Amino acid sequence: MTSDDAVEEPDAADLAALEAEAAALEARAALRGGLLGARRALLVQGPLVALLACLLLLVGHGSRGAASAATPSTAPAKLALLSPYLDPPGQASGPVDAYLTLRNGGGSADRLLDVTTPWATTVRLVSGSGQSQPWITIAAGSSLTLRPGGLHLELTGLRRTPKLHDVIQLDLTFAQSGTVHVFAPVGPAGSLTVEDVMHAMDHMDRLPPQ
């Protein structure tokens, strides 16, 4: 091309066509790059998502295990005092011996710590040989019978000498179950009636009138 040659300027239509083609090329390039970028993101993040899911499962199982471990699995003691009775005293000053069966239907052991009565200043737990015992344990799901010639209760320091068919209030204090009241007839264990118990309850924690 010489200096004499005229330079042909592109018209407006040609410029518009070039700009449209350039825009189309950019759009196609962006589309290809976007799809590849999405694939790369999945390849990188996929293992991380799987690891996070595993961690969440482990945490969930651990929480359930901790909750189960915190739940108490042992039932408390559940005591019943059966067939209480006292021997008639051999002499006015006593002592008087008392007997009963202690039944523990619960899931934990309990311990008899103390016994009191309005009828005497002292109640001792004694063995068949007369030795004082500080306490006795009633195992879960078992019974313990206080009987003549064996372990029994001994009332001394009588405030009043009980006679046949009197009803004696005994208050037994346990480590878990607290204080449990029982009414025991003087005489055979089966001689106690509902009327006897109702009358004794009218005079709780004190001697009945003579």
C-alpha positions in Angstrom: 0.0 0.0 0.0 1.3 3.4 -1.0 0.7 6.7 0.6 -1.6 7.5 -2.2 -3.8 4.6 -1.4 -6.9 5.6 0.6 -7.5 3.9 3.9 -11.0 2.4 4.0 -12.7 3.1 7.3 -15.1 0.2 8.5 -18.7 1.3 8.6 -21.1 1.1 11.6 -22.6 -2.2 10.4 -19.3 -3.9 10.3 -18.4 -2.7 13.8 -21.7 -4.0 15.2 -21.1 -7.4 13.6 -17.6 -7.7 15.1 -18.9 -6.7 18.6 -21.7 -9.3 18.5 -19.2 -12.1 17.4 -16.8 -11.1 20.2 -19.6 -11.2 22.8 -20.7 -14.7 21.6 -17.1 -16.0 21.9 -16.9 -14.7 25.4 -20.1 -16.3 26.4 -19.1 -19.7 25.1 -15.7 -19.4 26.9 -17.4 -18.5 30.1 -19.8 -21.4 29.8 -17.0 -23.9 29.3 -15.0 -22.4 32.2 -18.1 -22.4 34.5 -18.8 -26.1 34.0 -15.2 -27.0 34.5 -15.1 -24.8 37.7 -18.2 -26.5 39.0 -16.6 -30.0 38.4 -13.5 -28.9 40.2 -15.5 -27.6 43.1 -17.3 -30.9 43.5 -14.1 -32.9 43.3 -12.6 -30.8 46.1 -15.6 -30.4 48.3 -17.1 -33.9 48.0 -14.6 -35.6 50.4 -15.0 -32.8 52.9 -18.8 -33.2 52.8 -18.5 -37.0 53.4 -16.1 -36.4 56.3 -18.4 -33.9 57.9 -21.3 -36.4 57.7 -19.3 -39.0 59.4 -18.3 -36.7 62.2 -22.0 -35.7 62.8 -22.9 -39.4 63.0 -20.2 -40.0 65.6 -21.3 -37.0 67.7 -24.9 -38.2 67.5 -24.0 -41.7 68.7 -21.8 -40.3 71.5 -24.6 -38.0 72.7 -27.1 -40.9 72.9 -24.5 -43.1 74.7 -23.9 -40.3 77.3 -27.6 -39.9 77.8 -28.0 -43.6 78.4 -25.1 -43.7 80.8 -26.6 -40.8 82.8 -29.9 -42.6 83.2 -30.2 -44.4 86.6 -30.4 -48.1 86.1 -30.9 -49.2 89.8 -34.3 -49.0 91.5 -34.4 -47.7 95.1 -35.1 -49.9 98.1 -38.7 -50.8 98.7 -39.3 -52.0 102.2 -42.2 -53.9 103.8 -42.4 -54.7 107.5 -44.3 -57.9 108.1 -45.8 -59.9 111.0 -44.4 -57.8 113.9 -45.1 -58.9 117.5 -43.7 -58.8 121.0 -43.3 -61.4 123.7 -45.2 -60.7 126.9 -42.6 -59.5 129.4 -41.4 -62.1 131.9 -41.1 -59.4 134.6 -42.4 -55.9 135.1 -39.0 -54.2 134.5 -38.5 -56.0 131.2 -36.7 -56.3 128.8 -39.3 -57.1 126.1 -38.3 -58.7 122.8 -39.8 -57.7 119.5 -39.7 -59.6 116.2 -40.7 -59.0 112.6 -39.7 -59.7 109.0 -38.0 -57.0 106.9 -38.6 -57.5 103.1 -36.8 -55.4 100.5 -38.6 -55.6 97.1 -36.5 -52.8 95.6 -33.4 -52.8 93.5 -31.0 -51.4 96.2 -29.9 -52.5 99.6 -31.0 -50.6 102.7 -29.7 -50.5 106.2 -31.6 -50.4 109.5 -29.9 -47.8 111.6 -32.1 -47.1 114.6 -35.4 -48.2 116.4 -37.4 -46.1 118.9 -40.7 -46.5 120.7 -42.8 -44.4 123.1 -42.9 -47.5 125.4 -39.2 -47.6 126.2 -36.1 -45.4 126.5 -33.9 -47.8 124.5 -34.4 -50.3 121.7 -31.4 -52.4 120.8 -30.7 -54.7 117.9 -29.2 -57.8 119.5 -27.9 -61.2 118.2 -29.0 -64.6 119.6 -26.1 -64.4 122.0 -27.1 -61.0 123.3 -24.5 -59.0 121.5 -25.6 -55.5 120.4 -25.5 -54.9 116.6 -25.0 -51.3 115.3 -27.1 -52.0 112.1 -28.3 -54.6 109.8 -28.4 -54.6 106.0 -31.4 -55.8 104.0 -30.1 -56.8 100.5 -32.1 -55.9 97.4 -34.8 -58.5 96.6 -34.4 -60.3 99.9 -36.0 -60.7 103.3 -34.5 -60.8 106.8 -36.5 -62.2 109.8 -35.9 -61.2 113.4 -36.9 -64.3 115.4 -36.7 -65.8 118.9 -33.2 -67.2 119.5 -31.7 -65.2 116.7 -31.3 -61.5 115.7 -34.2 -59.5 117.3 -35.1 -56.2 118.9 -34.9 -55.7 122.7 -36.8 -53.0 124.5 -35.3 -51.8 127.8 -36.0 -48.9 130.2 -39.8 -49.5 129.9 -41.9 -46.5 130.5 -44.9 -48.8 130.9 -44.9 -52.6 131.1 -46.9 -53.9 128.1 -49.4 -56.6 128.7 -51.0 -59.1 126.5 -52.9 -57.6 123.5 -51.4 -54.1 123.9 -50.3 -52.6 120.6 -46.8 -51.2 120.5 -45.6 -48.5 118.1 -42.1 -49.2 116.7 -40.3 -46.5 114.6 -37.6 -48.1 112.4 -35.2 -45.7 110.7 -33.4 -46.8 107.5 -30.5 -45.2 105.6 -32.5 -44.9 102.3 -36.1 -45.3 103.2 -36.2 -43.0 106.3 -38.4 -43.7 109.3 -41.1 -46.4 108.9 -43.8 -46.9 111.6 -45.1 -50.3 112.5 -47.6 -51.5 115.1 -46.9 -54.7 116.9 -49.2 -56.7 119.2 -48.1 -58.1 122.4 -48.8 -61.8 121.7 -49.1 -63.8 118.5 -48.3 -62.0 115.3 -51.7 -62.7 113.8 -53.7 -61.3 116.7 -53.5 -57.6 115.5 -56.8 -56.2 114.1 -57.6 -53.1 112.1 -59.4 -51.7 115.1 -56.2 -52.2 117.2 -54.2 -50.3 114.6 -56.7 -47.4 114.4 -56.7 -47.1 118.2 -52.9 -47.0 118.3 -52.8 -44.4 115.6 -55.0 -42.1 117.7 -52.1 -42.0 120.1 -49.1 -41.8 117.8 -45.8 -41.0 119.4 -47.1 -41.3 123.0 -48.4 -43.9 125.4 -52.1 -44.7 125.0 -54.3 -44.2 128.1 -54.5 -47.1 130.4 
